[in-house]
Amino acid sequence: MYVWLQLDRPIDDLTLGFQAEWEAPVAFSWVLVRVDAQGRELSRVYAPVPQRGTQTDQRMVDFTGTAAVLVAGTNVGGVDPNHPFDPDVVPFEGHGCTVYLTAL
């Protein structure tokens, strides 16, 4: 999943709060990427991936030169490495998620 947050004004002195929540039993991996006006990556911050958890939080600071923030979430899938996701096997594993971004 991707979320593109276009900044309409400089937020150099603010902190961006990120929270994600998803359906059990799968895990998600999240990264927040600062992007400049030319589309180049300035930096990235990874959110913690809790074992057996269904939510994570992260903060991002220092938005100097930032035009947008890209949030990328990857459904790691599977209950464990020995049981990867198989779309032909029911019941289906959880796969939905909710993302929340706010200035702190």
N, C-alpha and C positions, 0 to 999 in steps of 0.2 A: 504494500500500500504506500502511496506517496501523497504528501500534503505539501503544497507550495504556498508559503506565506510571503506575499509581496509587501514590503514595507513602504508605506506612503509618506513617511517622514523619518528623519534620523532618530535613532533610539540609542545613541552611543552610551548614555548613562543608565540605561535600564537593564534589568535582568529578565530574561524570558523563562517562564515556568512551563514545563511540559509534563503531562501525565497521560498515560495510556492504560487502558483496561481491556481485557480480552476474555474469551470463553475458554474454560478448562476443557480438556486437559493439555492442550498444546501450549507451546512457548512462543513468544515473539521476541525478536531482536530489533532494537531501535537505534537509529542514529539521527542526529540533528546536524545539518551542514550549513554553515554561513556561506553565502554566495554574493559576489560583487556584481556591479552593474553590467559587466561584460560576460557574466555567467561562469566565472572562475571560482573554484572552491577556495575559501579563505581559511577555514578550519572546520573541524568536526568534533562532536562530543557524542560518546556512546552512553546510552542509558543502561543501568544495571539490568541483568537478566536474572530474575529470581527463580531459584529451583522450585518447581511446583507452584509458583505464584501466578497470579493473573493480573498483576498491575505493576507499574514502575513509574518512577518520577525522576526528573532531571532538571537541572538549571543550566542556562547558557548566558554567558556574560561577554562583554567587550564586542560591541557591534560596530566598531569603527570601520567605515567603508562598506558596510553590509547593505545590500539592496533587497535581499530576500533570504528566507530560511527554508531549506528543504528538509522535511521530516520523512524518513524512509523506515517502514516497518516490514519485517520479513517473518512470515509464519514459518517457524522452524519445523513444525509438523511432527506428527508421530507422538505416541505416548512415551516411547523411549527408543533408543537406537535399534533395538531388536524388533520393533513394531512400527516401521515407517508408515506414513499416510498412504492409504490405498483407496482411491475413489470407488472401487468396485466392492468394497467391504462395508456393510452397514452394521451397527448404526454409525453414522458419520461423526467425525470428530468436530469439536468446536472450531470455528474459524473467524468469527466476527470480532470486531474491536472498536473501541471508541478512543479518540484522541482529543486532548484538551490543551490549548495553548493560552497563556495569559502573561501580561506584563506584571512583574512583581515590584 
